[in-house]
Amino acid sequence: MTDVVTSLKSVQFVVDAKVKRTGALLSIAVWEALLDGIENQQDAAIIQQAIAKLKAAGERREKAGWLVWEGVKDDWDKD
């Protein structure tokens, strides 16, 4: 996330006649870093939820709703 914050410091602002900020201009690299940061946060939240569910299920993967890789890998490869 630090990379995202650092990257955002290069944002250029669009201002109106009263010098009020009305928009922001990002480079593609900054935009992609921002999206990556958001996706990483979302992934971390999903992982935390999955781990909490696993612990609540007494560390039993099937009871937590986890799938066995061998049972889904063929479907996964199709995507």
Backbone bond lengths (Angstrom), bond angles and torsions (degrees), N, CA, C in turn:
res aa  C-N    CA-C-N  psi(-1)  N-CA   C-N-CA  omega(-1)  CA-C   N-CA-C  phi
1 M - - - 1.448 - - 1.520 110.54 -
2 T 1.308 117.84 -26.46 1.457 120.76 179.14 1.521 110.47 -60.61
3 D 1.334 116.94 -38.98 1.455 120.24 178.37 1.521 111.25 -60.71
4 V 1.314 116.50 -37.70 1.457 120.75 179.47 1.518 109.81 -65.31
5 V 1.317 116.77 -47.21 1.463 120.96 -179.82 1.524 109.88 -61.17
6 T 1.304 117.17 -44.94 1.459 121.19 178.42 1.524 110.38 -61.55
7 S 1.311 116.91 -43.93 1.462 121.20 179.82 1.519 112.11 -63.25
8 L 1.302 116.69 -38.15 1.465 119.96 -178.23 1.526 112.56 -65.96
9 K 1.317 117.32 -18.73 1.465 119.74 177.78 1.523 111.93 -67.71
10 S 1.338 117.39 -14.17 1.460 120.66 179.49 1.533 112.40 -93.46
11 V 1.308 118.20 3.72 1.463 121.77 -179.24 1.528 109.79 -64.11
12 Q 1.310 114.60 138.53 1.459 120.38 174.95 1.522 108.14 -104.72
13 F 1.327 116.84 140.46 1.451 120.69 -177.50 1.517 111.38 -103.27
14 V 1.321 115.23 143.81 1.457 122.95 173.11 1.523 105.86 -95.86
15 V 1.330 116.34 131.39 1.467 120.14 -178.75 1.525 110.01 -121.60
16 D 1.339 115.07 155.23 1.461 119.83 177.21 1.537 109.67 -90.98
17 A 1.294 116.61 -171.33 1.465 121.44 -177.18 1.525 112.56 -63.28
18 K 1.327 117.10 -22.90 1.468 121.24 178.91 1.527 111.51 -95.50
19 V 1.307 116.36 12.03 1.464 124.92 -179.89 1.537 111.50 62.22
20 K 1.304 115.32 29.32 1.463 120.88 174.75 1.528 107.85 -89.85
21 R 1.307 117.32 132.75 1.463 120.96 178.57 1.525 109.86 -64.44
22 T 1.307 114.72 127.57 1.463 119.69 -179.44 1.527 112.96 -122.38
23 G 1.314 116.67 -9.24 1.457 120.25 -179.42 1.510 110.71 -167.78
24 A 1.310 114.96 175.02 1.464 120.61 179.62 1.520 108.80 -137.23
25 L 1.305 115.41 143.27 1.452 122.26 179.36 1.521 108.23 -115.58
26 L 1.334 115.49 122.03 1.458 121.60 -179.29 1.522 109.63 -116.32
27 S 1.313 116.52 145.18 1.462 119.07 171.12 1.529 107.58 -73.39
28 I 1.307 116.14 161.02 1.468 120.25 177.79 1.532 110.09 -60.11
29 A 1.320 117.49 -39.54 1.469 120.81 179.84 1.522 111.06 -61.50
30 V 1.333 116.96 -41.83 1.469 120.58 179.02 1.520 109.82 -68.02
31 W 1.328 116.87 -42.87 1.463 121.34 178.78 1.530 110.46 -58.16
32 E 1.334 116.55 -46.46 1.460 120.23 179.80 1.524 111.68 -65.73
33 A 1.330 117.78 -37.34 1.463 120.79 177.12 1.524 110.13 -64.45
34 L 1.318 116.55 -39.29 1.460 121.04 178.13 1.525 110.75 -63.73
35 L 1.325 116.12 -46.61 1.467 119.39 178.12 1.527 111.82 -62.55
36 D 1.328 117.17 -42.21 1.465 120.77 177.91 1.525 110.94 -60.03
37 G 1.327 116.69 -42.38 1.463 120.55 179.20 1.518 111.95 -62.40
38 I 1.329 116.18 -42.68 1.467 120.64 178.61 1.527 110.25 -64.59
39 E 1.331 116.56 -45.62 1.469 120.08 179.47 1.523 111.43 -62.43
40 N 1.323 117.33 -38.94 1.470 120.27 178.47 1.519 111.23 -64.24
41 Q 1.328 117.31 -39.63 1.464 120.22 177.15 1.523 110.94 -64.61
42 Q 1.327 116.39 -41.91 1.460 119.87 178.61 1.528 110.92 -63.52
43 D 1.330 116.05 -43.15 1.465 120.21 178.65 1.527 111.03 -61.58
44 A 1.329 116.78 -42.42 1.469 120.91 179.83 1.522 110.56 -62.30
45 A 1.323 117.37 -40.12 1.466 120.84 179.02 1.531 110.79 -65.21
46 I 1.324 116.90 -41.07 1.468 120.95 178.58 1.529 110.08 -63.02
47 I 1.312 116.65 -43.34 1.469 120.87 179.61 1.521 110.58 -63.72
48 Q 1.317 117.92 -43.63 1.463 121.17 179.30 1.526 110.82 -61.13
49 Q 1.326 116.85 -41.51 1.468 120.35 178.31 1.526 111.07 -64.69
50 A 1.325 116.05 -41.92 1.466 120.09 -179.27 1.528 110.97 -64.96
51 I 1.314 116.92 -40.75 1.464 120.66 179.11 1.522 110.62 -66.77
52 A 1.328 116.71 -41.04 1.470 119.87 177.91 1.524 110.48 -62.75
53 K 1.330 116.50 -40.67 1.465 120.55 178.71 1.526 110.64 -65.05
54 L 1.328 116.73 -39.41 1.464 121.13 178.32 1.524 110.75 -64.21
55 K 1.323 117.40 -44.19 1.467 120.69 178.73 1.523 111.07 -63.14
56 A 1.338 116.61 -40.08 1.468 120.63 179.37 1.524 111.30 -66.20
57 A 1.333 116.29 -25.37 1.464 121.33 179.37 1.522 111.43 -90.34
58 G 1.314 116.66 14.41 1.461 119.92 178.44 1.512 112.86 68.58
59 E 1.317 117.20 32.92 1.466 123.63 179.38 1.536 112.68 65.97
60 R 1.328 116.90 16.27 1.472 120.34 178.38 1.530 108.41 -95.61
61 R 1.317 115.53 109.64 1.465 121.42 -173.85 1.525 113.16 -58.20
62 E 1.321 116.75 -45.01 1.460 119.46 -177.77 1.525 110.92 -63.42
63 K 1.332 116.84 -41.04 1.467 120.81 179.91 1.527 110.83 -66.35
64 A 1.325 117.08 -30.18 1.467 121.60 178.99 1.522 111.55 -79.47
65 G 1.337 116.62 -6.62 1.453 120.00 179.14 1.511 114.12 90.20
66 W 1.323 115.86 9.88 1.464 119.54 178.45 1.522 109.02 -74.17
67 L 1.304 116.55 146.09 1.452 121.87 179.86 1.521 110.38 -96.92
68 V 1.321 115.66 150.67 1.459 121.46 175.66 1.523 107.08 -82.86
69 W 1.319 117.33 127.38 1.454 121.97 -175.83 1.525 112.63 -54.16
70 E 1.322 117.16 -43.77 1.467 120.48 -178.76 1.534 111.25 -58.62
71 G 1.305 117.04 -28.25 1.462 120.48 -178.79 1.514 114.21 -82.41
72 V 1.311 118.43 -15.98 1.473 121.07 -176.10 1.524 114.42 -122.96
73 K 1.318 117.23 -8.60 1.465 118.55 -172.54 1.525 113.25 -62.90
74 D 1.326 118.51 -34.31 1.461 119.97 179.38 1.536 111.12 -66.12
75 D 1.325 116.66 -40.44 1.455 120.67 176.37 1.512 110.82 -67.04
76 W 1.319 117.60 -37.73 1.457 123.06 -179.78 1.532 110.35 -61.34
77 D 1.331 116.12 -43.48 1.459 120.63 -178.47 1.513 112.65 -65.26
78 K 1.320 118.30 -26.31 1.466 122.27 179.66 1.523 111.03 -66.56
79 D 1.327 116.58 -31.42 1.471 119.99 -179.09 1.499 108.29 -76.80
